Amino acid sequence: ENFACKDILKQISTEMYFSVSYLSRKFKENMGITFTDYLQKLRIEQSICLLANTNRRIIDIAGACGYSDMKSFNTVFKKLVGTTPQKFRHDFVN
């Protein structure tokens, strides 16, 4: 629900009274993926929906999905999707 928050793992660990490292370790043990990788995947999935279904600017979508700068958003998006957000939107629309 709060995947766009900057320090979401820290917030969760505080609410659950666990250390960040303990929660990270338990998350990976149970999910088979690191919390960071899971969060990136979730954020990129949301950005794909927004790119495909809205006319919002890409920089606004990046911010809404928890990315504070376009460079990191583009890097993660390309790593997970195989193309840039701009090219994805262009190809999806056409």
N, C-alpha and C positions, 0 to 999 in steps of 0.2 A: 504494500500500500504506500509506503514512504520511500520507494526506491530512488527517488530523485534527491533525497536529502544527502548532504555532503558527507557527514560522519554517521551514517546509518548503523554501521556495525557497532560503533562506540555507544550510540543511543540504545541499541538493543541490549548490549552487554550490561549497561547501567541499569536498565529496567529489569533485567533478569538476575542482577547481582552476580554476574560472572565476569571474569577478566576477558578482554578482547582476544587474547591468545588462546584461552581455554575454549571460548565460543567458536573461534575460527577452526580450531583442531576438531572439535566435536561436529561442526558443520561438515567438514571434509570427510570425516569418518562415516557420517550418515548419508551424505548426499553424493559422495564420490567426486566432488568438484570443490574447488576453493570458493569461499564466499565472494571474493573479488571477481572470479570468473563467472559465477552465477549472477552477480549483480550486473556485470557488463552485458551478459546475454539478455537479461531482463530489460535493461535500458535500451539496448539496440532493438529488441523486439517491439518495444513501445515506439521507438523512433520510426521504425518501418511502417507501423500503422499510421502514424501521423504524416509521414512523407507521402504515403499512398492515398490518404483520405482527407487531407486538408491542403490548403494553400498557404499555410504558415511558412514563414521564412525558415530556412534550414538552421540558422543561428538561434532562432527562437525555439525550435524543436530540440536542438542540442541542450539548451538551458533547461527546458521543461523536463528533459530526461536525465538531468543531473550532471551535465558536462559544463564546466565553467569556461572552456575555451574550445574553439573549433578544431585546433590541431589534434587534441586528444580525442575528440569525437570522431574526426575523420579517420584517425589511425585505428581506433577500435572498430569502427564501422567497417572499414575496408578489410581488417583482419577477419572479422566474423562473417561478413556478407560477400566479400570478394570484389567489391566495387565501392566507389565513393557515394555518399548520400546524394549528391547532385546527379550523378550518372544513374543511380538507382531510380530517383524520381523521374528523370527524363525517360528512361527505358520503360518504367511502369506506366507512365501517361501515354506513351506512344506505342 
